[in-house]
Amino acid sequence: MANATVKVTLIKSVHGRLANHKACVKGLGLRRIGHTVEVQDTPENRGMINKAYYLLRVEG
């Protein structure tokens, strides 16, 4: 489990959202609706996912 990853997809727009929620989406590397990235499953990334959970779909 040393290299555990999580697939994160942006499913809603960040337009009009709180600045720190936008920053979390950007920090995860997501750029546009439907964009999917794989990020390391770390407490830092989990925190960003939890902050903007309503904009994202998380798998694995």
Predicted model as a PDB file, atoms N, CA, C, CB and O in Angstrom, pLDDT in the B-factor column:
MODEL        1                                                                  
ATOM      1  N   MET A   1       0.816  -1.199   0.000  1.00 54.00           N  
ATOM      2  CA  MET A   1       0.000   0.000   0.000  1.00 54.00           C  
ATOM      3  C   MET A   1       0.856   1.257   0.000  1.00 54.00           C  
ATOM      4  CB  MET A   1      -0.927   0.001   1.196  1.00 54.00           C  
ATOM      5  O   MET A   1       0.352   2.359   0.216  1.00 54.00           O  
ATOM      6  N   ALA A   2       2.137   1.091  -0.239  1.00 64.00           N  
ATOM      7  CA  ALA A   2       3.045   2.236  -0.259  1.00 64.00           C  
ATOM      8  C   ALA A   2       2.744   3.173  -1.419  1.00 64.00           C  
ATOM      9  CB  ALA A   2       4.487   1.763  -0.339  1.00 64.00           C  
ATOM     10  O   ALA A   2       2.932   4.384  -1.307  1.00 64.00           O  
ATOM     11  N   ASN A   3       2.274   2.612  -2.541  1.00 83.00           N  
ATOM     12  CA  ASN A   3       1.994   3.432  -3.714  1.00 83.00           C  
ATOM     13  C   ASN A   3       0.502   3.507  -4.010  1.00 83.00           C  
ATOM     14  CB  ASN A   3       2.731   2.885  -4.920  1.00 83.00           C  
ATOM     15  O   ASN A   3       0.110   3.518  -5.177  1.00 83.00           O  
ATOM     16  N   ALA A   4      -0.331   3.558  -2.988  1.00 94.00           N  
ATOM     17  CA  ALA A   4      -1.778   3.606  -3.179  1.00 94.00           C  
ATOM     18  C   ALA A   4      -2.156   4.921  -3.854  1.00 94.00           C  
ATOM     19  CB  ALA A   4      -2.522   3.451  -1.825  1.00 94.00           C  
ATOM     20  O   ALA A   4      -1.671   5.989  -3.481  1.00 94.00           O  
ATOM     21  N   THR A   5      -3.032   4.823  -4.858  1.00 96.00           N  
ATOM     22  CA  THR A   5      -3.498   6.023  -5.546  1.00 96.00           C  
ATOM     23  C   THR A   5      -5.015   6.069  -5.529  1.00 96.00           C  
ATOM     24  CB  THR A   5      -2.973   6.067  -6.995  1.00 96.00           C  
ATOM     25  O   THR A   5      -5.684   5.067  -5.277  1.00 96.00           O  
ATOM     26  N   VAL A   6      -5.541   7.254  -5.802  1.00 97.00           N  
ATOM     27  CA  VAL A   6      -6.974   7.477  -5.859  1.00 97.00           C  
ATOM     28  C   VAL A   6      -7.267   8.214  -7.164  1.00 97.00           C  
ATOM     29  CB  VAL A   6      -7.485   8.286  -4.609  1.00 97.00           C  
ATOM     30  O   VAL A   6      -6.575   9.174  -7.501  1.00 97.00           O  
ATOM     31  N   LYS A   7      -8.290   7.770  -7.902  1.00 98.00           N  
ATOM     32  CA  LYS A   7      -8.704   8.475  -9.112  1.00 98.00           C  
ATOM     33  C   LYS A   7      -9.744   9.514  -8.720  1.00 98.00           C  
ATOM     34  CB  LYS A   7      -9.270   7.485 -10.187  1.00 98.00           C  
ATOM     35  O   LYS A   7     -10.740   9.199  -8.069  1.00 98.00           O  
ATOM     36  N   VAL A   8      -9.499  10.757  -9.126  1.00 98.00           N  
ATOM     37  CA  VAL A   8     -10.389  11.862  -8.798  1.00 98.00           C  
ATOM     38  C   VAL A   8     -10.834  12.518 -10.102  1.00 98.00           C  
ATOM     39  CB  VAL A   8      -9.688  12.897  -7.854  1.00 98.00           C  
ATOM     40  O   VAL A   8     -10.008  12.820 -10.964  1.00 98.00           O  
ATOM     41  N   THR A   9     -12.145  12.738 -10.246  1.00 98.00           N  
ATOM     42  CA  THR A   9     -12.706  13.351 -11.440  1.00 98.00           C  
ATOM     43  C   THR A   9     -13.497  14.590 -11.037  1.00 98.00           C  
ATOM     44  CB  THR A   9     -13.603  12.348 -12.215  1.00 98.00           C  
ATOM     45  O   THR A   9     -14.279  14.550 -10.087  1.00 98.00           O  
ATOM     46  N   LEU A  10     -13.294  15.686 -11.756  1.00 98.00           N  
ATOM     47  CA  LEU A  10     -14.076  16.906 -11.527  1.00 98.00           C  
ATOM     48  C   LEU A  10     -15.408  16.746 -12.242  1.00 98.00           C  
ATOM     49  CB  LEU A  10     -13.314  18.190 -12.030  1.00 98.00           C  
ATOM     50  O   LEU A  10     -15.432  16.562 -13.459  1.00 98.00           O  
ATOM     51  N   ILE A  11     -16.527  16.811 -11.506  1.00 98.00           N  
ATOM     52  CA  ILE A  11     -17.840  16.595 -12.112  1.00 98.00           C  
ATOM     53  C   ILE A  11     -18.715  17.840 -12.079  1.00 98.00           C  
ATOM     54  CB  ILE A  11     -18.548  15.465 -11.411  1.00 98.00           C  
ATOM     55  O   ILE A  11     -19.775  17.858 -12.703  1.00 98.00           O  
ATOM     56  N   LYS A  12     -18.294  18.882 -11.362  1.00 97.00           N  
ATOM     57  CA  LYS A  12     -19.040  20.136 -11.328  1.00 97.00           C  
ATOM     58  C   LYS A  12     -18.076  21.292 -11.506  1.00 97.00           C  
ATOM     59  CB  LYS A  12     -19.832  20.282 -10.004  1.00 97.00           C  
ATOM     60  O   LYS A  12     -16.884  21.166 -11.225  1.00 97.00           O  
ATOM     61  N   SER A  13     -18.590  22.408 -11.970  1.00 97.00           N  
ATOM     62  CA  SER A  13     -17.775  23.589 -12.217  1.00 97.00           C  
ATOM     63  C   SER A  13     -17.301  24.227 -10.920  1.00 97.00           C  
ATOM     64  CB  SER A  13     -18.552  24.597 -13.036  1.00 97.00           C  
ATOM     65  O   SER A  13     -17.988  24.169  -9.901  1.00 97.00           O  
ATOM     66  N   VAL A  14     -16.122  24.838 -10.967  1.00 97.00           N  
ATOM     67  CA  VAL A  14     -15.617  25.580  -9.815  1.00 97.00           C  
ATOM     68  C   VAL A  14     -16.045  27.041  -9.868  1.00 97.00           C  
ATOM     69  CB  VAL A  14     -14.094  25.483  -9.747  1.00 97.00           C  
ATOM     70  O   VAL A  14     -15.756  27.802  -8.945  1.00 97.00           O  
ATOM     71  N   HIS A  15     -16.728  27.441 -10.934  1.00 97.00           N  
ATOM     72  CA  HIS A  15     -17.162  28.830 -11.085  1.00 97.00           C  
ATOM     73  C   HIS A  15     -18.099  29.222  -9.943  1.00 97.00           C  
ATOM     74  CB  HIS A  15     -17.860  29.034 -12.448  1.00 97.00           C  
ATOM     75  O   HIS A  15     -19.103  28.553  -9.697  1.00 97.00           O  
ATOM     76  N   GLY A  16     -17.771  30.294  -9.260  1.00 97.00           N  
ATOM     77  CA  GLY A  16     -18.607  30.797  -8.180  1.00 97.00           C  
ATOM     78  C   GLY A  16     -18.424  30.088  -6.855  1.00 97.00           C  
ATOM     79  O   GLY A  16     -19.157  30.365  -5.906  1.00 97.00           O  
ATOM     80  N   ARG A  17     -17.467  29.183  -6.764  1.00 97.00           N  
ATOM     81  CA  ARG A  17     -17.228  28.455  -5.511  1.00 97.00           C  
ATOM     82  C   ARG A  17     -16.272  29.232  -4.621  1.00 97.00           C  
ATOM     83  CB  ARG A  17     -16.665  27.046  -5.793  1.00 97.00           C  
ATOM     84  O   ARG A  17     -15.657  30.205  -5.058  1.00 97.00           O  
ATOM     85  N   LEU A  18     -16.149  28.802  -3.378  1.00 97.00           N  
ATOM     86  CA  LEU A  18     -15.232  29.447  -2.451  1.00 97.00           C  
ATOM     87  C   LEU A  18     -13.799  29.317  -2.945  1.00 97.00           C  
ATOM     88  CB  LEU A  18     -15.370  28.846  -1.049  1.00 97.00           C  
ATOM     89  O   LEU A  18     -13.424  28.312  -3.548  1.00 97.00           O  
ATOM     90  N   ALA A  19     -13.005  30.348  -2.679  1.00 97.00           N  
ATOM     91  CA  ALA A  19     -11.625  30.395  -3.184  1.00 97.00           C  
ATOM     92  C   ALA A  19     -10.796  29.209  -2.693  1.00 97.00           C  
ATOM     93  CB  ALA A  19     -10.955  31.701  -2.760  1.00 97.00           C  
ATOM     94  O   ALA A  19      -9.999  28.655  -3.450  1.00 97.00           O  
ATOM     95  N   ASN A  20     -10.980  28.819  -1.432  1.00 97.00           N  
ATOM     96  CA  ASN A  20     -10.171  27.702  -0.936  1.00 97.00           C  
ATOM     97  C   ASN A  20     -10.619  26.370  -1.526  1.00 97.00           C  
ATOM     98  CB  ASN A  20     -10.238  27.639   0.586  1.00 97.00           C  
ATOM     99  O   ASN A  20      -9.819  25.437  -1.594  1.00 97.00           O  
ATOM    100  N   HIS A  21     -11.876  26.254  -1.955  1.00 97.00           N  
ATOM    101  CA  HIS A  21     -12.322  25.046  -2.633  1.00 97.00           C  
ATOM    102  C   HIS A  21     -11.740  24.993  -4.045  1.00 97.00           C  
ATOM    103  CB  HIS A  21     -13.864  24.985  -2.677  1.00 97.00           C  
ATOM    104  O   HIS A  21     -11.332  23.929  -4.510  1.00 97.00           O  
ATOM    105  N   LYS A  22     -11.702  26.141  -4.727  1.00 97.00           N  
ATOM    106  CA  LYS A  22     -11.063  26.216  -6.044  1.00 97.00           C  
ATOM    107  C   LYS A  22      -9.590  25.835  -5.932  1.00 97.00           C  
ATOM    108  CB  LYS A  22     -11.208  27.636  -6.646  1.00 97.00           C  
ATOM    109  O   LYS A  22      -9.062  25.115  -6.780  1.00 97.00           O  
ATOM    110  N   ALA A  23      -8.932  26.320  -4.887  1.00 97.00           N  
ATOM    111  CA  ALA A  23      -7.507  26.036  -4.690  1.00 97.00           C  
ATOM    112  C   ALA A  23      -7.280  24.544  -4.466  1.00 97.00           C  
ATOM    113  CB  ALA A  23      -6.954  26.842  -3.499  1.00 97.00           C  
ATOM    114  O   ALA A  23      -6.277  24.001  -4.930  1.00 97.00           O  
ATOM    115  N   CYS A  24      -8.177  23.882  -3.775  1.00 97.00           N  
ATOM    116  CA  CYS A  24      -8.051  22.441  -3.551  1.00 97.00           C  
ATOM    117  C   CYS A  24      -8.181  21.676  -4.863  1.00 97.00           C  
ATOM    118  CB  CYS A  24      -9.109  21.958  -2.548  1.00 97.00           C  
ATOM    119  O   CYS A  24      -7.429  20.734  -5.113  1.00 97.00           O  
ATOM    120  N   VAL A  25      -9.136  22.080  -5.699  1.00 98.00           N  
ATOM    121  CA  VAL A  25      -9.310  21.424  -6.999  1.00 98.00           C  
ATOM    122  C   VAL A  25      -8.057  21.617  -7.844  1.00 98.00           C  
ATOM    123  CB  VAL A  25     -10.556  21.981  -7.741  1.00 98.00           C  
ATOM    124  O   VAL A  25      -7.578  20.676  -8.476  1.00 98.00           O  
ATOM    125  N   LYS A  26      -7.532  22.831  -7.854  1.00 97.00           N  
ATOM    126  CA  LYS A  26      -6.313  23.113  -8.614  1.00 97.00           C  
ATOM    127  C   LYS A  26      -5.126  22.336  -8.047  1.00 97.00           C  
ATOM    128  CB  LYS A  26      -6.012  24.621  -8.605  1.00 97.00           C  
ATOM    129  O   LYS A  26      -4.295  21.831  -8.802  1.00 97.00           O  
ATOM    130  N   GLY A  27      -5.048  22.241  -6.738  1.00 97.00           N  
ATOM    131  CA  GLY A  27      -3.966  21.515  -6.088  1.00 97.00           C  
ATOM    132  C   GLY A  27      -3.978  20.026  -6.396  1.00 97.00           C  
ATOM    133  O   GLY A  27      -2.934  19.373  -6.377  1.00 97.00           O  
ATOM    134  N   LEU A  28      -5.156  19.493  -6.678  1.00 97.00           N  
ATOM    135  CA  LEU A  28      -5.265  18.087  -7.065  1.00 97.00           C  
ATOM    136  C   LEU A  28      -4.882  17.880  -8.529  1.00 97.00           C  
ATOM    137  CB  LEU A  28      -6.688  17.579  -6.821  1.00 97.00           C  
ATOM    138  O   LEU A  28      -4.710  16.745  -8.973  1.00 97.00           O  
ATOM    139  N   GLY A  29      -4.749  18.974  -9.277  1.00 97.00           N  
ATOM    140  CA  GLY A  29      -4.340  18.880 -10.672  1.00 97.00           C  
ATOM    141  C   GLY A  29      -5.497  18.810 -11.649  1.00 97.00           C  
ATOM    142  O   GLY A  29      -5.298  18.486 -12.820  1.00 97.00           O  
ATOM    143  N   LEU A  30      -6.700  19.109 -11.189  1.00 98.00           N  
ATOM    144  CA  LEU A  30      -7.876  19.052 -12.058  1.00 98.00           C  
ATOM    145  C   LEU A  30      -8.051  20.382 -12.778  1.00 98.00           C  
ATOM    146  CB  LEU A  30      -9.147  18.704 -11.245  1.00 98.00           C  
ATOM    147  O   LEU A  30      -7.911  21.447 -12.177  1.00 98.00           O  
ATOM    148  N   ARG A  31      -8.361  20.314 -14.074  1.00 97.00           N  
ATOM    149  CA  ARG A  31      -8.415  21.515 -14.892  1.00 97.00           C  
ATOM    150  C   ARG A  31      -9.788  21.819 -15.459  1.00 97.00           C  
ATOM    151  CB  ARG A  31      -7.451  21.397 -16.001  1.00 97.00           C  
ATOM    152  O   ARG A  31     -10.153  22.988 -15.583  1.00 97.00           O  
ATOM    153  N   ARG A  32     -10.565  20.792 -15.810  1.00 97.00           N  
ATOM    154  CA  ARG A  32     -11.842  21.030 -16.453  1.00 97.00           C  
ATOM    155  C   ARG A  32     -12.823  19.925 -16.044  1.00 97.00           C  
ATOM    156  CB  ARG A  32     -11.679  21.091 -17.998  1.00 97.00           C  
ATOM    157  O   ARG A  32     -12.424  18.880 -15.529  1.00 97.00           O  
ATOM    158  N   ILE A  33     -14.107  20.179 -16.283  1.00 97.00           N  
ATOM    159  CA  ILE A  33     -15.124  19.188 -15.960  1.00 97.00           C  
ATOM    160  C   ILE A  33     -14.860  17.922 -16.773  1.00 97.00           C  
ATOM    161  CB  ILE A  33     -16.553  19.742 -16.240  1.00 97.00           C  
ATOM    162  O   ILE A  33     -14.631  17.985 -17.981  1.00 97.00           O  
ATOM    163  N   GLY A  34     -14.894  16.791 -16.106  1.00 98.00           N  
ATOM    164  CA  GLY A  34     -14.642  15.517 -16.754  1.00 98.00           C  
ATOM    165  C   GLY A  34     -13.187  15.093 -16.722  1.00 98.00           C  
ATOM    166  O   GLY A  34     -12.861  13.971 -17.110  1.00 98.00           O  
ATOM    167  N   HIS A  35     -12.303  15.976 -16.264  1.00 97.00           N  
ATOM    168  CA  HIS A  35     -10.874  15.668 -16.187  1.00 97.00           C  
ATOM    169  C   HIS A  35     -10.639  14.720 -15.006  1.00 97.00           C  
ATOM    170  CB  HIS A  35     -10.020  16.979 -16.035  1.00 97.00           C  
ATOM    171  O   HIS A  35     -11.152  14.945 -13.910  1.00 97.00           O  
ATOM    172  N   THR A  36      -9.860  13.662 -15.239  1.00 98.00           N  
ATOM    173  CA  THR A  36      -9.555  12.679 -14.208  1.00 98.00           C  
ATOM    174  C   THR A  36      -8.054  12.635 -13.984  1.00 98.00           C  
ATOM    175  CB  THR A  36     -10.090  11.283 -14.596  1.00 98.00           C  
ATOM    176  O   THR A  36      -7.278  12.645 -14.939  1.00 98.00           O  
ATOM    177  N   VAL A  37      -7.646  12.588 -12.721  1.00 98.00           N  
ATOM    178  CA  VAL A  37      -6.238  12.443 -12.373  1.00 98.00           C  
ATOM    179  C   VAL A  37      -6.109  11.349 -11.321  1.00 98.00           C  
ATOM    180  CB  VAL A  37      -5.643  13.789 -11.857  1.00 98.00           C  
ATOM    181  O   VAL A  37      -7.057  11.049 -10.595  1.00 98.00           O  
ATOM    182  N   GLU A  38      -4.916  10.759 -11.252  1.00 97.00           N  
ATOM    183  CA  GLU A  38      -4.604   9.814 -10.180  1.00 97.00           C  
ATOM    184  C   GLU A  38      -3.640  10.511  -9.239  1.00 97.00           C  
ATOM    185  CB  GLU A  38      -3.995   8.470 -10.736  1.00 97.00           C  
ATOM    186  O   GLU A  38      -2.585  10.981  -9.665  1.00 97.00           O  
ATOM    187  N   VAL A  39      -3.993  10.580  -7.969  1.00 97.00           N  
ATOM    188  CA  VAL A  39      -3.148  11.212  -6.958  1.00 97.00           C  
ATOM    189  C   VAL A  39      -2.793  10.194  -5.887  1.00 97.00           C  
ATOM    190  CB  VAL A  39      -3.853  12.441  -6.332  1.00 97.00           C  
ATOM    191  O   VAL A  39      -3.516   9.220  -5.677  1.00 97.00           O  
ATOM    192  N   GLN A  40      -1.685  10.427  -5.219  1.00 97.00           N  
ATOM    193  CA  GLN A  40      -1.285   9.560  -4.115  1.00 97.00           C  
ATOM    194  C   GLN A  40      -2.325   9.658  -3.006  1.00 97.00           C  
ATOM    195  CB  GLN A  40       0.129   9.941  -3.586  1.00 97.00           C  
ATOM    196  O   GLN A  40      -2.884  10.727  -2.762  1.00 97.00           O  
ATOM    197  N   ASP A  41      -2.579   8.546  -2.341  1.00 96.00           N  
ATOM    198  CA  ASP A  41      -3.547   8.525  -1.238  1.00 96.00           C  
ATOM    199  C   ASP A  41      -2.826   8.932   0.046  1.00 96.00           C  
ATOM    200  CB  ASP A  41      -4.209   7.105  -1.085  1.00 96.00           C  
ATOM    201  O   ASP A  41      -2.441   8.090   0.857  1.00 96.00           O  
ATOM    202  N   THR A  42      -2.653  10.248   0.207  1.00 95.00           N  
ATOM    203  CA  THR A  42      -1.974  10.794   1.384  1.00 95.00           C  
ATOM    204  C   THR A  42      -2.974  11.605   2.200  1.00 95.00           C  
ATOM    205  CB  THR A  42      -0.750  11.674   0.972  1.00 95.00           C  
ATOM    206  O   THR A  42      -4.019  11.992   1.677  1.00 95.00           O  
ATOM    207  N   PRO A  43      -2.679  11.868   3.461  1.00 96.00           N  
ATOM    208  CA  PRO A  43      -3.583  12.701   4.265  1.00 96.00           C  
ATOM    209  C   PRO A  43      -3.785  14.090   3.671  1.00 96.00           C  
ATOM    210  CB  PRO A  43      -3.047  12.830   5.678  1.00 96.00           C  
ATOM    211  O   PRO A  43      -4.871  14.659   3.787  1.00 96.00           O  
ATOM    212  N   GLU A  44      -2.745  14.647   3.030  1.00 96.00           N  
ATOM    213  CA  GLU A  44      -2.860  15.980   2.422  1.00 96.00           C  
ATOM    214  C   GLU A  44      -3.852  15.965   1.265  1.00 96.00           C  
ATOM    215  CB  GLU A  44      -1.486  16.470   1.930  1.00 96.00           C  
ATOM    216  O   GLU A  44      -4.713  16.840   1.168  1.00 96.00           O  
ATOM    217  N   ASN A  45      -3.731  14.972   0.390  1.00 97.00           N  
ATOM    218  CA  ASN A  45      -4.653  14.874  -0.743  1.00 97.00           C  
ATOM    219  C   ASN A  45      -6.057  14.524  -0.276  1.00 97.00           C  
ATOM    220  CB  ASN A  45      -4.159  13.828  -1.747  1.00 97.00           C  
ATOM    221  O   ASN A  45      -7.032  15.037  -0.826  1.00 97.00           O  
ATOM    222  N   ARG A  46      -6.181  13.662   0.727  1.00 97.00           N  
ATOM    223  CA  ARG A  46      -7.502  13.328   1.269  1.00 97.00           C  
ATOM    224  C   ARG A  46      -8.178  14.576   1.844  1.00 97.00           C  
ATOM    225  CB  ARG A  46      -7.381  12.234   2.358  1.00 97.00           C  
ATOM    226  O   ARG A  46      -9.389  14.748   1.706  1.00 97.00           O  
ATOM    227  N   GLY A  47      -7.396  15.439   2.485  1.00 97.00           N  
ATOM    228  CA  GLY A  47      -7.939  16.683   3.025  1.00 97.00           C  
ATOM    229  C   GLY A  47      -8.491  17.576   1.937  1.00 97.00           C  
ATOM    230  O   GLY A  47      -9.561  18.163   2.099  1.00 97.00           O  
ATOM    231  N   MET A  48      -7.759  17.690   0.803  1.00 97.00           N  
ATOM    232  CA  MET A  48      -8.240  18.503  -0.324  1.00 97.00           C  
ATOM    233  C   MET A  48      -9.491  17.897  -0.929  1.00 97.00           C  
ATOM    234  CB  MET A  48      -7.153  18.640  -1.400  1.00 97.00           C  
ATOM    235  O   MET A  48     -10.417  18.620  -1.295  1.00 97.00           O  
ATOM    236  N   ILE A  49      -9.527  16.563  -1.040  1.00 97.00           N  
ATOM    237  CA  ILE A  49     -10.707  15.883  -1.571  1.00 97.00           C  
ATOM    238  C   ILE A  49     -11.903  16.121  -0.651  1.00 97.00           C  
ATOM    239  CB  ILE A  49     -10.440  14.364  -1.733  1.00 97.00           C  
ATOM    240  O   ILE A  49     -13.000  16.410  -1.128  1.00 97.00           O  
ATOM    241  N   ASN A  50     -11.706  16.004   0.649  1.00 97.00           N  
ATOM    242  CA  ASN A  50     -12.808  16.194   1.600  1.00 97.00           C  
ATOM    243  C   ASN A  50     -13.321  17.626   1.596  1.00 97.00           C  
ATOM    244  CB  ASN A  50     -12.364  15.813   3.006  1.00 97.00           C  
ATOM    245  O   ASN A  50     -14.514  17.855   1.794  1.00 97.00           O  
ATOM    246  N   LYS A  51     -12.435  18.594   1.374  1.00 97.00           N  
ATOM    247  CA  LYS A  51     -12.832  20.001   1.360  1.00 97.00           C  
ATOM    248  C   LYS A  51     -13.788  20.296   0.204  1.00 97.00           C  
ATOM    249  CB  LYS A  51     -11.595  20.900   1.260  1.00 97.00           C  
ATOM    250  O   LYS A  51     -14.777  21.009   0.378  1.00 97.00           O  
ATOM    251  N   ALA A  52     -13.489  19.741  -0.982  1.00 97.00           N  
ATOM    252  CA  ALA A  52     -14.282  20.029  -2.181  1.00 97.00           C  
ATOM    253  C   ALA A  52     -15.029  18.784  -2.665  1.00 97.00           C  
ATOM    254  CB  ALA A  52     -13.377  20.567  -3.302  1.00 97.00           C  
ATOM    255  O   ALA A  52     -15.215  18.597  -3.867  1.00 97.00           O  
ATOM    256  N   TYR A  53     -15.453  17.943  -1.736  1.00 97.00           N  
ATOM    257  CA  TYR A  53     -16.071  16.654  -2.060  1.00 97.00           C  
ATOM    258  C   TYR A  53     -17.257  16.778  -3.014  1.00 97.00           C  
ATOM    259  CB  TYR A  53     -16.522  15.974  -0.793  1.00 97.00           C  
ATOM    260  O   TYR A  53     -17.472  15.898  -3.847  1.00 97.00           O  
ATOM    261  N   TYR A  54     -18.024  17.857  -2.904  1.00 97.00           N  
ATOM    262  CA  TYR A  54     -19.256  18.020  -3.685  1.00 97.00           C  
ATOM    263  C   TYR A  54     -18.991  18.360  -5.150  1.00 97.00           C  
ATOM    264  CB  TYR A  54     -20.113  19.101  -3.067  1.00 97.00           C  
ATOM    265  O   TYR A  54     -19.924  18.395  -5.953  1.00 97.00           O  
ATOM    266  N   LEU A  55     -17.726  18.610  -5.508  1.00 98.00           N  
ATOM    267  CA  LEU A  55     -17.357  18.891  -6.894  1.00 98.00           C  
ATOM    268  C   LEU A  55     -16.722  17.678  -7.570  1.00 98.00           C  
ATOM    269  CB  LEU A  55     -16.400  20.073  -6.950  1.00 98.00           C  
ATOM    270  O   LEU A  55     -16.486  17.695  -8.778  1.00 98.00           O  
ATOM    271  N   LEU A  56     -16.446  16.630  -6.803  1.00 97.00           N  
ATOM    272  CA  LEU A  56     -15.599  15.543  -7.261  1.00 97.00           C  
ATOM    273  C   LEU A  56     -16.283  14.187  -7.235  1.00 97.00           C  
ATOM    274  CB  LEU A  56     -14.369  15.489  -6.434  1.00 97.00           C  
ATOM    275  O   LEU A  56     -17.249  13.973  -6.504  1.00 97.00           O  
ATOM    276  N   ARG A  57     -15.752  13.263  -8.061  1.00 98.00           N  
ATOM    277  CA  ARG A  57     -16.065  11.838  -7.945  1.00 98.00           C  
ATOM    278  C   ARG A  57     -14.751  11.128  -7.636  1.00 98.00           C  
ATOM    279  CB  ARG A  57     -16.744  11.268  -9.266  1.00 98.00           C  
ATOM    280  O   ARG A  57     -13.751  11.334  -8.323  1.00 98.00           O  
ATOM    281  N   VAL A  58     -14.758  10.292  -6.601  1.00 97.00           N  
ATOM    282  CA  VAL A  58     -13.538   9.632  -6.144  1.00 97.00           C  
ATOM    283  C   VAL A  58     -13.705   8.126  -6.314  1.00 97.00           C  
ATOM    284  CB  VAL A  58     -13.221   9.996  -4.658  1.00 97.00           C  
ATOM    285  O   VAL A  58     -14.730   7.560  -5.933  1.00 97.00           O  
ATOM    286  N   GLU A  59     -12.685   7.479  -6.891  1.00 94.00           N  
ATOM    287  CA  GLU A  59     -12.703   6.035  -7.088  1.00 94.00           C  
ATOM    288  C   GLU A  59     -11.436   5.427  -6.526  1.00 94.00           C  
ATOM    289  CB  GLU A  59     -12.856   5.681  -8.576  1.00 94.00           C  
ATOM    290  O   GLU A  59     -10.340   5.961  -6.696  1.00 94.00           O  
ATOM    291  N   GLY A  60     -11.605   4.310  -5.859  1.00 84.00           N  
ATOM    292  CA  GLY A  60     -10.462   3.553  -5.359  1.00 84.00           C  
ATOM    293  C   GLY A  60      -9.761   4.217  -4.267  1.00 84.00           C  
ATOM    294  O   GLY A  60      -8.777   3.687  -3.752  1.00 84.00           O  
TER     295      GLY A  60                                                      
ENDMDL                                                                          
END                                                                             
